[in-house]
Amino acid sequence: MYGQTVSYAIQGIDACQVIVEADIKGGATSFTIVGLPSNSIKESKDRVWAAIKNSGYRFGSRNYTVNLAPADLKKEGVALDLPIAVSVLSAEHQLRQKRQGVYALVGELSLDGNLRGVRGVLSIATACRRDKVAGIIVPWENAREAAVISGLNVYPGTHLREVVEFLAGQAEIEPYQVDREEIFARSSENMLDMYDVKGQYHVKRALEVAAAGGHNILMIGPPGSGKTMLARCFPTILPDLTLEEALETTKIHSISGLIDSKTGIIRQRPFRSPHHTISDIALIGGGSYPRPGEVSLAHNGVLFLDELPEFKKSVLEVLRQPLEDEIVTISRATQSLEFPAKFMLLASMNPCPCGYYGSSVEGHHCGCSPAMIQRYRSRISGPLLDRIDIHVEVPAVRYLELAGLPDGERSQTVQGRVNQSRDCQLQRFSKEKIYSNSQMNARQIRKYCVLDDDSRMLVKQAMEKMGLSARAFDRIKKVARTISDLEASEQIRAPHVAEAIQYRRMDRKYWEN
């Protein structure tokens, strides 16, 4: 006797269709699952056995074989519990499907037959729409996430018996509906505002430039100067998240199990702030069954590394490839997976081990030797520093500024200028397949970052005095292009270049002295 259902398995951030076949024959009682299942799938036989019996169906003492095709594709997770159970019931002739079309099944089974939520449902729903299935049956807590995909019938289930009766045409399940515009509406609850940060006007300006062009930024200043608060406020001035970006970001968070069942979709740009004890794999991604790391969870958002020199050097060096390529490749003996990693790096650090080198605040005097300072700063390699477009000093805030009322701009006002700048860049790069100034390659820099004579002279003097690299030269032109966009200027002028050069003050000779 034979039964078959359709499900999906996650590969990277995408989903591949899996045909779940069940065959029953006489002989000694056994339950075998083949087709490269993971340990969690092998254990599903006990969950399926108990769920079928506790749902009121019979489970005979026979030889059961379940095949997960294609057999050369590794499968992992608990989402195949439901399709395995339904295929077994179909082979037992306890289910005769009356509904027309192919229905994809996804869900974990508890021992009493209830359905539990699983990871990666958005990726699976996207694949279902691609494959034009009649509908997808998911656990109730995953329904909102799956229903975000338009053009797909999503049927929320709560119990194995409910699903079986639905497929048999004995019961109805209403397709889950969501208001995509309402669910995608930006929420600003419990978010900080740039207005709340007192003083630090030049740092706020640097953050605005970084947000407008998608540039990486490093803040350097003593403890208590406001670096962390500025970083927490940074997402409030970033460009609005588009629907396409939201879906792509949600897929990554979904397969990591980080989706709130009440929202179903990521509505704000991610802000990830890992501790400095993080490992290489946790940051980049990997494992026996590869999972996204922090750089991928920050996709389309911000990766904030507080106290940058405290991170292990090996961890910082693995950042170089995703910062350039905006993608992470995880290679294993049997497969190679890619995770997107288009993020803005926002980092902060002290100027020395004690934090008070160069500080003018009374009572705080640096006691670090030149060797200690050099050793501390050398933890950040030159190649990594080159990949950070903007370096800005964050001095201690004076008492008069702290005691006074805030008088800066609201995040919403700054975000308006950032959005206008990004719109300008989207129009400029409409045929280039990039979305911001920070993504320009060498050819695009030559085309869109033309300098006049005064600007070229400024850059020449900066490179000679600061010992800048060729990569830093390109970064200066990219940042200057963003500054000109914020001022709605078609041409890059000398003041734009001068400001961009100021954001490289921590480079090379200055950094080493």
C-alpha positions in Angstrom: 0.0 0.0 0.0 1.3 3.4 -1.0 0.6 7.0 0.0 2.1 10.3 -1.0 2.1 14.0 0.1 4.1 17.1 -0.7 6.2 19.2 1.6 9.3 21.4 1.6 12.8 21.5 3.1 14.9 24.5 3.8 18.2 24.9 1.9 19.9 28.1 2.9 17.2 30.7 2.9 15.1 29.0 0.2 12.9 26.0 0.2 13.0 22.9 -2.1 10.0 20.6 -2.7 10.1 17.2 -1.0 7.8 14.3 -2.0 7.0 12.3 1.1 6.2 8.7 0.1 4.9 6.0 2.5 4.9 2.2 1.7 3.3 -0.4 4.0 3.9 -4.2 3.7 3.6 -7.2 6.0 6.4 -8.5 8.1 8.1 -7.5 11.4 6.9 -4.2 12.9 9.2 -1.4 11.9 9.2 2.2 10.9 12.1 3.4 8.6 12.7 6.8 7.2 15.1 7.1 4.2 16.2 10.0 2.0 19.0 11.7 4.0 16.9 12.6 7.1 18.5 14.5 10.0 18.3 13.1 13.6 15.3 15.3 14.3 13.5 13.7 11.3 14.5 10.2 12.3 12.9 10.8 15.7 9.7 11.9 14.1 8.6 8.2 13.7 7.8 8.2 17.5 5.9 11.5 17.3 4.0 10.4 14.2 3.2 7.0 15.8 1.8 8.5 18.9 0.0 11.4 17.1 -1.8 9.0 14.7 -3.0 6.7 17.6 -4.0 9.6 19.9 -6.0 11.2 17.0 -8.2 8.1 16.8 -6.6 6.4 13.8 -5.2 2.9 13.7 -1.5 2.2 13.3 -1.0 -1.5 12.6 1.9 -3.8 13.4 3.5 -3.8 10.0 6.6 -2.7 8.1 6.4 1.1 7.3 8.9 2.8 5.0 8.9 6.5 4.4 11.0 8.0 1.6 11.9 11.7 1.3 12.6 12.5 -2.3 14.8 13.7 -3.8 16.9 11.2 -1.8 20.2 13.1 -2.4 19.0 16.2 -0.6 19.7 16.6 3.1 16.6 17.3 5.1 16.6 18.8 8.6 14.0 20.0 11.1 10.6 18.9 12.3 8.4 20.5 9.6 8.0 17.0 7.9 6.1 15.5 10.8 2.7 16.4 9.4 3.3 15.2 5.8 4.8 12.0 7.1 1.7 11.3 9.2 -0.7 12.1 6.3 1.2 10.0 3.8 1.1 7.0 6.3 -2.7 7.5 6.7 -3.1 7.7 3.0 -1.2 4.4 2.6 -3.4 2.9 5.3 -6.4 4.0 3.3 -7.6 5.9 6.3 -7.5 9.1 4.1 -8.9 9.4 0.6 -8.2 12.9 -0.6 -11.2 14.4 -2.3 -9.9 17.9 -2.8 -8.5 18.7 -6.2 -4.9 19.9 -6.6 -1.7 19.6 -4.7 -1.7 20.8 -1.1 1.7 21.3 0.6 1.8 20.2 4.3 4.1 21.7 6.9 4.1 21.3 10.7 5.5 19.6 13.8 3.2 17.1 15.6 2.9 16.8 19.3 2.1 13.4 20.8 -1.6 14.2 21.1 -1.8 15.2 17.4 -1.8 19.0 17.9 0.3 21.1 15.4 3.2 23.2 16.5 4.9 26.0 14.7 8.0 25.5 12.6 10.8 27.6 11.2 11.2 28.9 7.6 7.5 29.1 6.7 7.9 32.3 4.7 10.5 30.6 2.5 8.2 27.6 2.1 5.3 29.8 1.2 7.3 31.6 -1.4 8.3 28.2 -3.0 4.7 27.1 -2.9 3.6 30.1 -4.9 6.5 29.5 -7.3 5.4 25.8 -7.8 1.7 26.9 -8.1 0.3 24.5 -5.5 -3.4 24.6 -4.6 -2.6 25.7 -1.1 -0.4 25.2 1.9 -1.5 23.8 5.3 0.5 25.2 8.2 0.2 25.3 12.0 -2.0 28.2 13.2 0.9 30.1 14.7 2.6 30.2 11.3 -0.4 31.3 9.3 0.1 35.0 9.5 3.7 34.6 8.3 2.7 32.5 5.3 -0.3 34.6 4.4 2.0 37.6 3.7 2.7 35.9 0.3 0.0 37.1 -2.1 -1.6 34.7 -4.5 -1.4 31.7 -2.2 -4.1 30.0 -0.2 -2.9 29.4 3.4 -5.0 27.0 5.6 -4.2 27.2 9.3 -4.5 23.8 11.1 -4.5 23.0 14.8 -4.7 19.2 14.8 -3.9 16.2 12.7 -7.5 15.1 12.5 -8.6 18.5 11.4 -6.1 18.4 8.5 -7.1 14.8 7.5 -10.8 15.7 7.5 -10.1 18.9 5.4 -8.2 16.9 2.7 -10.9 14.2 2.7 -13.5 16.9 2.1 -15.3 16.3 5.4 -14.5 19.7 6.9 -13.7 23.2 5.9 -10.8 25.4 6.9 -11.1 29.1 5.9 -8.0 30.5 4.2 -6.1 32.9 6.4 -6.3 36.5 5.3 -4.1 39.4 6.3 -4.0 43.1 5.4 -0.6 43.4 3.9 -0.5 47.2 4.1 -1.5 47.2 7.7 0.9 44.5 8.7 3.7 46.3 6.9 3.0 49.6 8.5 6.2 50.9 10.2 6.0 50.8 14.0 8.0 53.3 16.0 6.9 52.1 19.5 9.6 52.1 22.2 12.1 53.5 19.7 14.6 56.2 20.7 14.9 59.5 18.8 17.9 61.4 17.7 16.3 64.4 19.5 17.0 62.7 22.8 20.8 62.8 22.2 22.2 66.0 23.7 25.1 67.6 21.8 27.3 65.5 19.4 25.9 67.4 16.4 28.9 66.5 14.2 28.4 62.8 15.1 24.7 63.0 14.2 25.7 64.5 10.9 28.1 61.6 10.2 25.4 59.1 11.0 23.0 60.9 8.6 25.6 60.7 5.9 26.2 57.0 6.7 22.4 56.3 6.6 22.0 58.2 3.3 24.7 56.3 1.4 24.7 53.0 3.2 28.2 53.6 4.5 30.0 51.7 7.3 30.9 53.9 10.3 33.2 53.8 13.3 32.7 56.0 16.4 35.7 56.6 18.6 35.4 58.3 22.0 35.7 57.9 25.8 33.3 56.0 28.0 30.0 57.8 28.6 30.2 60.0 25.6 27.0 58.6 24.1 28.3 56.1 21.5 25.9 53.3 22.4 22.9 55.7 22.6 23.7 57.1 19.2 24.0 53.6 17.8 20.6 52.7 19.3 19.1 55.8 17.7 20.7 55.1 14.3 17.9 52.7 12.9 15.4 55.6 13.4 17.0 57.6 10.6 17.5 54.7 8.1 15.5 54.6 4.9 12.1 53.0 5.1 12.1 49.2 4.5 10.6 48.3 1.2 8.2 45.3 0.9 10.8 43.3 -1.1 13.5 44.0 1.5 11.0 43.1 4.3 10.2 39.7 2.7 13.9 38.9 2.1 14.8 39.9 5.7 11.9 37.9 7.2 13.0 34.7 5.3 16.3 34.8 7.1 14.7 35.5 10.5 12.1 32.8 9.9 14.6 30.0 9.3 16.3 31.1 12.5 13.1 31.0 14.5 13.0 34.7 15.3 9.6 35.6 13.8 6.9 37.0 16.1 3.7 35.0 15.2 1.6 38.2 15.9 3.3 40.3 13.2 4.4 37.7 10.7 6.9 40.0 8.9 9.9 42.1 9.8 8.7 45.7 9.7 11.8 47.6 10.8 15.4 47.3 9.6 17.2 44.8 11.8 19.6 46.0 14.5 22.0 43.2 15.7 24.4 43.8 18.5 26.4 40.7 19.3 28.6 40.4 22.4 32.3 40.7 21.9 32.7 37.0 23.0 30.9 35.8 19.8 32.5 33.0 17.8 33.4 33.0 14.1 30.5 30.6 13.2 28.0 32.6 15.3 28.9 35.8 13.5 29.2 34.5 9.9 27.0 31.4 10.1 27.6 27.7 9.7 27.2 24.4 11.6 26.6 20.9 10.4 23.3 22.0 9.1 24.3 25.6 8.1 22.3 28.4 9.8 22.6 32.2 9.2 24.9 34.1 11.5 24.6 37.6 12.9 25.8 39.2 9.6 22.9 37.6 7.8 20.4 38.4 10.5 21.5 42.0 10.0 20.7 41.8 6.3 19.1 45.1 5.1 19.9 46.6 8.5 22.7 47.3 11.0 25.4 45.2 12.6 26.6 47.1 15.7 29.9 46.0 17.2 30.4 47.8 20.5 34.0 48.0 21.8 35.4 46.8 18.5 38.9 46.0 19.7 37.5 43.6 22.3 36.3 41.2 19.6 38.7 38.4 18.7 40.9 39.3 15.7 39.9 36.1 13.9 36.2 37.2 14.3 36.9 40.7 12.9 38.9 39.4 9.9 36.0 37.1 8.7 34.0 40.3 8.3 36.1 41.4 5.4 34.5 39.2 2.8 30.8 39.9 3.6 31.6 43.6 3.8 32.8 43.5 0.2 30.6 40.8 -1.4 27.4 41.3 0.7 27.0 37.5 0.8 28.3 34.7 2.9 29.2 31.3 1.4 29.1 28.3 3.6 30.8 25.3 2.0 30.5 21.7 3.3 31.6 18.4 1.8 28.2 17.7 0.4 26.8 21.2 -0.3 27.5 24.9 -0.6 25.0 27.4 0.7 24.8 31.2 0.3 23.3 33.6 2.8 22.7 37.3 2.0 24.7 39.7 4.2 24.0 43.2 2.9 24.4 45.2 6.2 25.8 48.4 7.5 28.6 48.0 9.9 28.3 50.4 12.9 31.2 50.1 15.4 32.4 51.9 18.4 35.6 51.9 20.4 37.6 53.8 23.0 40.8 55.7 21.8 42.9 53.6 24.3 42.6 50.8 26.8 41.5 53.1 29.6 39.3 55.2 27.2 40.6 58.6 28.1 43.4 59.3 25.7 43.2 62.9 24.5 40.2 63.6 26.8 39.9 67.1 28.1 37.5 66.2 30.9 38.8 67.0 34.3 39.5 64.0 36.6 40.0 61.7 33.6 43.6 61.4 32.6 45.0 58.7 30.4 47.6 56.5 32.0 48.2 54.2 29.1 51.7 54.0 27.6 52.3 54.5 23.9 53.0 50.8 23.5 49.7 49.9 25.2 47.8 52.3 23.0 49.5 51.0 19.8 48.8 47.4 20.8 45.2 48.2 21.6 44.6 50.0 18.2 46.5 47.3 16.2 43.7 44.8 17.1 41.9 46.4 14.2 43.7 45.6 11.0 44.3 48.1 8.2 42.3 46.1 5.6 39.3 46.1 7.9 39.7 49.8 8.8 39.8 50.6 5.0 36.4 49.0 4.6 34.9 51.4 7.1 33.9 54.5 5.1 33.4 57.0 8.0 35.5 57.4 11.2 34.2 60.0 13.6 35.4 61.2 17.0 32.8 61.3 19.8 34.1 63.6 22.5 32.7 63.7 26.1 29.6 65.9 26.4 30.0 69.1 28.4 27.8 69.8 31.5 26.0 72.7 29.9 24.8 70.5 27.1 23.8 67.7 29.4 21.9 70.1 31.8 20.1 71.9 29.0 17.0 70.8 27.0 17.5 68.9 23.7 17.5 71.2 20.7 18.4 68.9 17.8 16.3 67.6 15.0 13.8 64.8 15.3 14.7 61.4 13.7 11.7 61.8 11.4 13.1 65.0 9.9 16.6 63.5 9.4 15.0 60.4 7.9 13.1 62.5 5.4 16.4 63.8 4.0 17.9 60.3 4.0 14.9 59.0 2.0 15.3 61.8 -0.5 18.9 61.0 -0.9 18.2 57.3 -1.4 15.5 58.1 -4.0 18.2 60.1 -5.9 20.5 57.1 -5.7 17.9 54.6 -6.8 17.1 56.8 -9.9 20.9 57.1 -10.7 21.5 53.4 -10.4 18.3 52.2 -11.9 20.2 50.3 -14.6 23.2 49.4 -12.4 21.6 46.7 -10.2 22.8 48.5 -7.0 20.9 50.6 -4.5 23.2 53.0 -2.7 26.5 54.9 -3.2 28.4 52.5 -0.9 27.8 49.6 -3.4 29.6 51.4 -6.3 32.4 49.5 -8.0 35.5 51.0 -9.6 33.8 51.6 -12.9 30.8 53.2 -11.3 33.0 55.4 -9.1 34.7 56.8 -12.2 31.3 57.4 -13.9 29.4 59.0 -11.0 32.1 60.5 -8.8 33.8 63.0 -11.1 35.9 65.5 -9.1 36.7 69.1 -10.2 40.2 70.6 -9.9 39.7 71.9 -6.3 38.4 68.6 -5.1 41.2 66.6 -6.7 43.8 68.9 -5.1 42.2 68.3 -1.7 42.2 64.5 -2.1 45.9 64.7 -3.3 46.9 66.6 -0.2 45.0 64.2 2.1 46.5 61.1 0.6 50.0 62.5 1.0 49.6 63.7 4.6 47.5 60.8 5.9 49.0 57.9 3.9 45.7 56.8 2.6 45.3 53.6 0.6 43.7 53.3 -2.8 40.6 51.8 -1.1 40.4 54.8 1.2 40.6 57.1 -1.9 37.5 55.4 -3.3 35.7 55.5 0.0 36.3 59.3 0.1 34.7 59.7 -3.3 31.7 57.6 -2.4 31.1 59.5 0.8 31.5 62.8 -1.1 28.9 61.6 -3.6 26.5 60.9 -0.7 27.1 64.4 0.9 26.3 66.0 -2.5 23.1 63.9 -2.8 22.0 65.2 0.6 22.4 68.7 -0.7 20.6 67.8 -4.0 23.8 68.7 -5.9 24.5 67.0 -9.2 28.2 67.8 -9.0 30.7 66.9 -6.2 32.2 70.1 -4.9 35.2 70.9 -2.8 33.2 71.3 0.5 31.7 67.8 -0.1 35.2 66.3 -0.5 36.5 68.2 2.5 33.8 66.8 4.7 34.4 63.3 3.4 38.1 63.6 4.1 37.3 64.6 7.7 35.7 61.2 8.1 39.0 59.5 7.4 40.9 61.1 10.2 41.5 57.8 11.9 43.4 56.3 8.9 47.0 55.2 8.7 49.5 57.7 9.9 47.0 59.6 12.2 45.9 56.3 13.6 49.4 55.0 14.3 50.7 58.2 16.0 
